[in-house]
Every structure is written in structure tokens, then in C-alpha cells.
């Protein structure tokens, strides 16, 4: 009986650790500390690399810049400036793009 080259046997160690063979780690770019996603399926367990992206936390000033830069015309810009002032910020001190008709 031929062995499937895509299947390898591994042992489960203490605390449920599984050591992936070096060939598998290299194939999928998995290094120590990498994150993987484990999914339970009807036919077994799927382990695959996972991408972890940083979450940007917006400051009040960054949110104000979005509000101001999103204005499409002078009227929108006036409303945006009022909104930024309600946020307790000075629109003139926030780096942003103004509409061309202001």
C-alpha cells in the first residue's frame, strides 16, 4: 500500500501540542510564533495559516480628519466643521483636505 505524500503522522504531546514536520512548516511559511486557524469538520480537523492584522484605534483627531476630509462642497464642509467642534476639537488644527470650493 502506497503512502500519500500529502499525509504525515504526528504525535500529540503534552498539553495537546502537535509538532508539524519541517516540510509542512516550510510549505506554508509557518515559523515559531505564527498564528494558525483550527477548524473542526465532520471528517476531521483542518489547520491552516491565519493572517493577523493589527486593528487601528482611531483617536478623536483622526476621526475629525475623516469627517472634515469627507466633505464634498462648502456646505458639507461647514456641517463637518460644526461636527468637529461638537467633538471638542478645532477644525483649523486638524490636518485634512478641504473641498475645492471653500
C-alpha positions as CSV (number, residue, x, y, z in Angstrom):
1,X,0.0,0.0,0.0
2,X,1.5,3.4,-1.0
3,X,1.7,6.2,1.5
4,X,0.1,9.5,0.4
5,X,2.9,12.1,0.3
6,X,0.5,14.8,1.5
7,X,-0.3,12.8,4.7
8,X,2.1,12.5,7.6
9,X,1.7,11.1,11.0
10,X,2.4,13.2,14.0
11,X,2.2,12.6,17.8
12,X,0.2,14.7,20.2
13,X,2.4,15.9,23.0
14,X,1.9,17.4,26.5
15,X,-0.9,19.9,26.7
16,X,-2.1,18.9,23.2
17,X,0.9,20.2,21.3
18,X,1.4,19.0,17.7
19,X,4.8,19.3,16.1
20,X,4.4,20.0,12.4
21,X,7.0,18.4,10.2
22,X,9.6,20.9,8.8
23,X,8.5,20.2,5.2
24,X,4.9,21.3,6.1
25,X,6.1,24.4,8.0
26,X,8.2,25.5,5.1
27,X,5.5,24.8,2.5
28,X,3.1,27.2,4.4
29,X,5.6,29.7,5.7
30,X,4.9,28.8,9.3
31,X,7.6,29.9,11.8
32,X,7.7,29.8,15.5
33,X,5.1,32.1,16.9
34,X,3.0,32.0,13.7
35,X,-0.8,32.0,14.1
36,X,-2.9,29.2,12.7
37,X,-6.6,28.7,12.4
38,X,-8.1,25.4,13.6
39,X,-11.4,24.3,12.2
40,X,-13.4,21.3,13.3
41,X,-15.0,19.5,10.4
42,X,-17.2,16.4,10.0
43,X,-14.2,14.5,8.6
44,X,-11.5,15.8,10.9
45,X,-9.6,18.9,11.9
46,X,-8.3,21.5,9.4
47,X,-5.2,23.5,10.4
48,X,-4.2,26.4,8.2
49,X,-2.2,29.6,8.4
50,X,-4.0,32.6,9.6
51,X,-3.3,36.3,8.8
52,X,-3.5,38.5,11.8
53,X,-3.8,42.2,11.0
54,X,-3.4,45.0,13.5
55,X,-6.5,46.9,14.4
56,X,-6.2,50.7,14.1
57,X,-7.7,52.5,17.0
58,X,-8.8,56.0,15.8
59,X,-8.1,59.0,18.0
60,X,-10.7,61.8,18.2
61,X,-8.4,63.9,16.0
62,X,-8.2,61.1,13.4
63,X,-12.0,60.7,13.4
64,X,-12.3,64.5,13.0
65,X,-9.9,64.4,10.0
66,X,-12.2,61.7,8.4
67,X,-15.2,63.9,9.0
68,X,-13.6,67.0,7.5
69,X,-11.9,65.3,4.5
70,X,-15.2,63.7,3.6
71,X,-16.9,67.0,2.9
72,X,-17.8,67.3,-0.8
73,X,-18.6,71.0,-1.0
74,X,-18.6,74.2,1.1
75,X,-22.0,73.4,2.7
76,X,-20.8,69.9,3.6
77,X,-17.6,71.4,5.0
78,X,-19.5,73.8,7.2
79,X,-21.5,70.9,8.6
80,X,-18.3,68.9,9.1
81,X,-16.7,71.8,11.0
82,X,-19.7,72.1,13.3
83,X,-19.5,68.3,14.0
84,X,-15.8,68.5,14.8
85,X,-16.4,71.5,17.2
86,X,-19.1,69.3,18.9
87,X,-16.3,66.7,19.4
88,X,-14.4,69.4,21.3
89,X,-11.8,70.0,18.6
90,X,-10.8,73.0,16.5
91,X,-11.2,72.1,12.8
92,X,-8.3,74.5,11.9
93,X,-5.9,72.4,14.0
94,X,-6.8,69.1,12.3
95,X,-4.8,68.2,9.2
96,X,-7.3,67.4,6.5
97,X,-8.2,68.1,2.9
98,X,-10.8,70.8,2.2
99,X,-13.2,70.8,-0.7
100,X,-12.0,72.9,-3.7
101,X,-15.0,75.3,-3.4
102,X,-14.2,76.5,0.2
